[in-house]
Amino acid sequence: MEPFKNKISPEFVQCLAGHLERRVDGFQKTAFEKEILGELHQLELKQRARLIADVTTKHLPEKLESRFSILRSLLHSDPENAIDRDSDEHGICGWGMMPLGMIVSDSGLNDFAASFDLMKEMTMRATAEFDVRPFLAKDQEKALSIMKPWTQDPNVHVRRLVSEGTRPRLPWGMRLHRLIEDPSSTVPLLEALKDDREEYVRRSVANHLNDIAKDHPALVSDIAANWLRNATPQREKLVRHACRSLIKNGYEPALRAFGLNAPEIHLADLSIEREQVRFGSSLSFSVALKSTATRSQDLIIDYVLHFRKANGKLAPKVFKWTKATLEPGTVHRLSRFHPIRPITTRTYYGGTQAVSLRINGQDFGYREFDLQMADS
């Protein structure tokens, strides 16, 4: 897959320069492009955005009203269809919003009204989830009061920004330490969005709750139990995704919210097809679970891969698998392929690894296999 950094490309810089040339008096297009393109190739995504933001700011008026007027004029003219496309002759959108958003949060912290009005327009063309965060850090109450009515906005991206922009631990974004310590201020916003008609928004609400669960598992478990009462299938899916980490970790209040009890099972079999697995292929394993209960029981079945680290120790990683209902005395058989191939988020090391199961938060079984790297 093409690296994300290439979304902010020399072609984008030239596109932005063309738009600025038509809107900024005395704009020096050649100097602008030269200052950015000389460094762009060696930078990662956020560094590229930061470079473009800093250079662009130097070419914009200092007066905030004039600066924001030019930024607004740069926005793509077709917000309904701009979110997943590249910037073009009709304006800036998509990944091009990243440096423009940085300019807003750099320049506008003393004018919340103007900044949020512009960020609302920007998020329709990509997202302003990173850019609202400095405002939340400066004055959380004022920022949330502006965003609260957006939960009813007709634009799906504006509604999603309410949840995504206020996530306490948003990936790639600055941490919102006040909300990490006390997330109660955003819970009413999530409440307003939990039955949003768009899954895109509901997914953000689930991820926001998963963030909160890392620091306040009891709160999220209580929310889950409340939201699951008379829940639609869509809301149940949201809550299940929100509690994924709690369920994986066997947090009992979260399990109880879903009506899950301690599993009454016997692991009849956990077998690996090949005990030697070549890097680049897949681990194939199968399980057989026998119910020892006297009643029907619901199970959430995950599996755990114990990967070898650089120091030789094993570190568990839980993977979602499936749900099952076991009747008394029945045997449930499952099989799974897990690819062990190059990914950007993990470095693999050869040697002994293992697989086990996690069922309703409890661990079962443990089978080792040998991972053979390509050069071994």
C-alpha positions in Angstrom: 0.0 0.0 0.0 1.2 3.5 -0.8 2.5 5.3 2.2 0.1 8.0 3.6 2.8 10.6 3.4 2.6 10.5 -0.4 -0.9 12.0 -0.1 0.8 15.3 0.6 2.8 15.2 -2.6 4.7 17.7 -4.8 1.6 17.8 -7.0 -0.4 18.9 -4.0 2.1 21.6 -3.2 1.9 22.9 -6.8 -1.9 22.8 -6.7 -2.0 24.8 -3.4 0.5 27.2 -4.9 -1.7 27.8 -7.9 -4.7 28.6 -5.6 -2.7 30.9 -3.4 -1.3 32.8 -6.5 -4.9 33.7 -7.5 -5.8 34.9 -4.0 -2.8 36.4 -2.3 -1.5 39.7 -3.5 2.3 39.6 -4.3 2.4 35.8 -3.8 5.8 34.4 -5.0 4.8 31.0 -6.4 8.3 29.9 -7.4 9.8 30.7 -4.0 6.9 29.1 -2.2 7.3 25.8 -4.2 11.1 25.8 -3.9 11.1 26.3 -0.1 8.8 23.3 0.4 9.8 20.9 -2.4 13.5 21.1 -1.4 12.6 19.3 1.9 9.4 17.4 1.2 10.8 14.1 0.0 12.7 13.4 3.3 9.7 14.1 5.6 7.0 11.9 7.0 3.2 12.8 6.8 2.8 15.1 9.8 6.2 16.7 9.1 5.1 17.4 5.5 1.9 19.0 6.7 3.8 21.1 9.3 6.3 22.3 6.7 3.5 23.4 4.3 1.5 25.0 7.1 4.6 27.1 8.3 5.5 28.2 4.8 2.0 29.0 3.8 1.5 31.1 6.9 4.4 33.3 5.9 2.6 34.2 2.7 -0.8 34.9 4.3 -1.9 38.2 5.8 -1.3 38.6 9.6 -4.8 39.9 10.2 -6.9 36.9 11.3 -10.0 37.9 9.4 -8.1 38.3 6.1 -6.1 35.1 6.8 -9.2 33.0 7.4 -11.0 34.6 4.4 -8.2 33.3 2.2 -8.2 29.9 3.8 -12.0 29.6 3.3 -11.6 30.6 -0.3 -9.2 27.7 -0.8 -11.7 25.0 0.2 -13.1 22.8 -2.5 -16.3 24.0 -4.0 -18.0 20.6 -3.9 -18.0 19.5 -0.2 -20.5 16.8 -0.8 -18.0 14.9 -3.0 -14.7 16.2 -1.8 -13.9 14.0 1.2 -12.2 11.1 -0.6 -10.7 12.9 -3.5 -7.5 14.8 -4.2 -7.2 18.6 -4.2 -7.7 20.0 -7.7 -8.6 23.1 -9.7 -11.8 23.4 -7.7 -10.1 23.7 -4.4 -8.3 22.0 -1.5 -9.8 18.9 0.2 -8.9 15.4 1.5 -5.4 15.2 2.9 -4.8 18.8 1.8 -6.9 19.9 4.8 -4.1 18.7 7.2 -1.8 21.7 6.7 -4.7 24.2 6.4 -6.1 22.9 9.7 -2.7 23.4 11.4 -2.8 27.1 10.3 -6.2 27.5 11.9 -5.2 26.0 15.3 -1.9 28.0 15.1 -3.5 31.3 14.4 -7.0 31.3 15.9 -6.8 30.3 19.5 -7.8 33.8 20.6 -10.9 33.7 18.4 -12.9 30.5 19.0 -16.0 31.7 17.1 -14.1 32.4 13.8 -11.9 29.3 14.2 -14.7 26.9 14.8 -16.8 28.4 12.0 -13.9 27.7 9.6 -13.1 24.3 11.0 -16.8 23.3 10.5 -16.4 24.0 6.8 -13.1 22.3 6.6 -14.2 19.0 8.2 -16.9 18.7 5.5 -14.0 18.2 3.0 -11.8 15.9 5.2 -11.6 16.3 8.9 -10.7 18.8 11.6 -10.3 16.2 14.3 -6.7 17.2 15.1 -7.3 20.9 14.8 -10.1 21.3 17.4 -7.9 19.7 20.1 -5.7 22.8 20.9 -8.9 24.7 21.5 -10.2 22.0 23.8 -6.9 22.1 25.7 -7.2 25.9 26.1 -10.8 26.2 27.1 -12.7 22.9 27.2 -16.0 24.4 28.3 -16.1 27.0 25.5 -15.1 24.5 22.8 -17.7 21.9 23.9 -20.4 24.6 24.0 -19.7 25.4 20.4 -19.6 21.8 19.3 -22.7 20.6 21.2 -25.3 21.8 18.6 -23.2 20.1 15.9 -24.6 16.7 17.2 -27.8 17.6 15.2 -26.0 19.1 12.1 -27.3 17.7 8.8 -23.7 17.0 7.6 -22.3 13.6 8.7 -18.7 14.8 8.9 -19.7 17.7 11.3 -21.5 15.2 13.5 -18.6 12.8 13.5 -16.2 15.6 14.4 -18.1 16.1 17.7 -17.1 12.6 18.8 -13.8 12.1 17.0 -12.3 15.5 17.8 -13.0 15.1 21.5 -11.6 11.6 21.9 -9.3 11.6 24.9 -6.6 9.5 23.2 -7.1 10.1 19.5 -4.4 8.3 17.5 -1.9 10.8 15.9 -3.6 13.6 17.9 -2.6 15.5 21.1 -3.8 13.9 24.3 -6.6 15.7 26.0 -5.5 15.3 29.6 -8.5 16.8 31.3 -10.8 14.5 29.4 -8.5 11.5 30.2 -8.9 12.4 33.9 -12.6 13.2 33.7 -14.6 12.2 30.5 -18.0 13.2 31.9 -18.1 16.3 29.8 -18.3 14.4 26.5 -20.6 11.6 27.6 -23.8 13.7 26.9 -22.4 14.3 23.4 -21.9 10.6 22.8 -25.4 10.0 24.2 -26.8 12.3 21.5 -24.9 10.5 18.8 -25.3 6.9 19.8 -28.3 6.3 17.4 -27.0 8.4 14.6 -28.3 7.3 11.2 -24.7 6.9 9.9 -22.5 4.1 11.0 -19.5 6.4 10.3 -20.6 8.5 13.3 -21.6 5.5 15.4 -18.2 3.9 14.8 -16.5 7.1 16.1 -18.7 7.0 19.2 -17.6 3.4 19.8 -13.9 4.3 19.4 -14.4 7.3 21.8 -15.9 5.0 24.4 -13.0 2.5 23.9 -10.6 5.4 24.6 -12.5 6.2 27.9 -12.4 2.5 28.8 -8.6 2.6 29.1 -8.9 4.9 32.1 -12.5 4.5 33.3 -13.6 0.9 32.6 -16.4 1.0 35.2 -17.9 4.1 33.6 -18.0 2.5 30.1 -19.4 -0.7 31.5 -22.2 1.2 33.1 -22.8 3.1 29.9 -22.8 -0.2 28.0 -25.4 -1.8 30.4 -27.6 1.3 30.0 -27.4 1.5 26.2 -28.0 -2.2 25.7 -31.5 -2.0 27.2 -33.9 -2.3 24.3 -31.0 -1.7 22.0 -31.4 -1.8 18.2 -28.9 -4.1 16.4 -27.0 -1.0 15.3 -26.6 0.3 18.9 -25.7 -3.2 20.1 -22.9 -3.3 17.4 -21.7 0.1 18.6 -21.6 -1.0 22.3 -19.8 -4.3 21.5 -17.1 -2.4 19.5 -16.8 0.1 22.3 -16.2 -2.6 24.9 -13.9 -4.7 22.7 -10.8 -4.0 24.9 -12.7 -4.6 28.1 -14.1 -7.9 26.8 -10.7 -9.0 25.5 -9.2 -8.3 28.9 -12.0 -10.2 30.7 -13.3 -7.2 32.7 -16.3 -8.7 34.5 -18.6 -5.6 34.7 -18.4 -5.3 30.9 -19.0 -9.0 30.4 -22.0 -8.8 32.7 -23.4 -5.9 30.6 -23.6 -8.3 27.7 -25.0 -11.1 29.8 -21.8 -13.1 29.6 -20.9 -15.4 32.5 -17.7 -17.4 33.2 -17.5 -20.0 30.5 -18.4 -23.6 31.5 -16.4 -25.5 28.9 -13.8 -28.1 28.4 -11.2 -27.5 25.8 -11.3 -30.8 24.0 -8.7 -29.8 21.4 -6.4 -26.9 20.3 -4.2 -28.1 17.5 -1.8 -26.5 15.0 -1.7 -27.8 11.5 2.1 -27.2 11.2 4.4 -26.6 14.1 6.8 -24.9 11.8 5.4 -21.8 10.1 7.3 -19.9 7.5 7.2 -16.1 7.7 5.0 -14.9 4.8 2.6 -17.8 5.2 -0.2 -18.4 7.7 -0.7 -20.1 11.0 -3.5 -22.6 10.8 -5.1 -23.9 14.0 -8.4 -25.5 15.1 -10.2 -25.9 18.4 -13.0 -28.0 19.9 -15.0 -26.7 22.8 -17.3 -28.9 24.8 -20.0 -27.3 27.0 -20.0 -28.6 30.6 -23.0 -26.3 31.5 -26.5 -27.4 32.2 -27.9 -24.5 30.3 -27.3 -22.7 27.0 -24.4 -20.2 27.2 -23.2 -17.4 25.1 -19.5 -17.2 24.4 -17.2 -14.5 22.9 -14.2 -16.4 21.5 -11.0 -14.6 20.8 -7.5 -16.0 20.2 -4.2 -14.8 21.5 -0.9 -14.9 19.6 2.2 -14.8 21.8 4.7 -13.1 19.6 8.5 -13.2 20.3 10.0 -9.8 21.0 13.6 -8.6 20.3 14.6 -9.6 23.9 13.3 -13.1 23.4 10.3 -12.8 25.6 6.8 -13.4 24.4 4.1 -10.7 24.3 0.4 -11.6 23.9 -1.8 -9.9 21.3 -5.5 -10.6 21.4 -7.5 -10.9 18.1 -11.2 -10.9 17.8 -12.7 -14.1 16.4 -16.3 -15.0 16.8 -19.4 -15.4 19.0 -21.1 -18.7 19.7 -24.0 -20.2 21.7 -23.3 -23.6 23.1 -26.1 -25.9 24.2 -25.5 -28.3 27.2 -23.1 -31.1 26.3 -22.5 -30.0 22.7 -19.1 -29.7 21.0 -18.3 -26.6 19.0 -15.5 -26.9 16.4 -13.7 -23.9 14.9 -10.7 -23.4 12.6 -8.7 -20.3 11.7 -5.9 -19.0 9.4 -3.8 -16.1 10.7 -1.4 -14.6 8.1 2.1 -13.9 9.5 3.3 -11.4 6.9 5.0 -8.0 6.9 3.0 -5.3 8.5 4.0 -1.8 9.5 2.9 -2.1 13.1 5.0 -5.2 14.1 8.5 -6.5 13.7 8.6 -10.3 13.7 11.4 -12.4 15.3 12.0 -16.0 14.5 11.8 -18.8 17.1 9.2 -20.2 19.5 5.8 -18.4 19.5 2.4 -19.6 20.8 -1.4 -19.5 20.3 -4.1 -19.7 23.0 -7.8 -18.9 23.4 -9.6 -16.2 25.4 -13.2 -17.0 26.0 -15.5 -14.6 27.9 -12.3 -13.1 29.2 -10.7 -16.3 30.5 -7.6 -18.0 28.9 -7.6 -21.6 27.7 -5.0 -23.7 26.1 -1.5 -22.9 24.9 0.2 -24.4 21.8 3.7 -23.5 20.6 4.9 -23.2 17.1 8.2 -22.2 15.5 8.3 -19.2 13.3 11.0 -19.5 10.6 12.1 -16.2 9.1 12.9 -16.0 5.4 16.6 -15.7 6.0 16.9 -18.5 8.6 
